[in-house]
Amino acid sequence: MNPKLLIGIILVVIGIIGLAYQGFTYTTRERVVDAGPIHVDADKTHTVPIAPIVGGVALAGGLALLVLGRSGKNS
């Protein structure tokens, strides 16, 4: 398989996922109180936003690589 096609497919998939989810969240555990035998932990949720333009650029770049990869194969 042509490397341009493979990278193009990966970028298209990443672009679609980026446009669909527009970010991801993860949870960390943080110690709030540590007083002798008493320990209190709290879960904290963090969100990492991904701008829709990033998904659009990845999708467009992937489609361009797919087109270039297929046209380069015929020559």
N, C-alpha and C positions, 0 to 999 in steps of 0.2 A: 504494500500500500504506500502511496505517495505521502511523504511527510507533511506536505501542505494540506492534503485532505484530512489527515489525522488531527493536526493542530486546528484546522477549521472546524471539524466536528466537535472537538473539545471546547473551543471558544463559543460555538453556537449553544451547546448545552449549558455552559457557565452563564452565558448571556440570558438564556431563558430562565434559569434558576434565579439569577440576580434580579430580573424584572418581576418574577413571581413573589419572591420573599422580601426583597428590599432590606435585608439585614438579618442578623441573627442575635440570639441572646444566650447568655451563659450565667450560671449561678456559682458564687463563691461562698464559703463559710468563713465567718469572721468572729473572733472571740470578742465579746462585748464586755463581759465581767470576768475577772480572774482574781477572786478574793479568797485565798486559802483553799478550802475544799469545795468552794462554790465556783462553778464554771458556767457561764451563759454564752451560748453561741447563737449567732443570727445568720440566716441565709440572705445574701444580697444578690439581686439580679442586675446584671449589666447588659446593656443593649449596644451592639455595634451596627450603626446604620450604614447601608450601602446605597449610594445615590442611584436613582434609576438610569442616569446617564451612563454610569459604568456598565450596567447590563446592556444598554443599547449599543454602546461602543464595542463591547465584546461580541454581541450578536452580529453587528455590521462587519466587524473584522473577520469573524468566522465565516460569514457568507462570502466575503470577498476572497478569502483563502480557498473556499470550496470552488468558487468560479474559476480562480486562477489555476488551481490544482487540476481541474478537469480540462481546462483549455490547454494547459501545458502538456498534458498527457497525449492529446491528439496530434501535437506537432512532432 
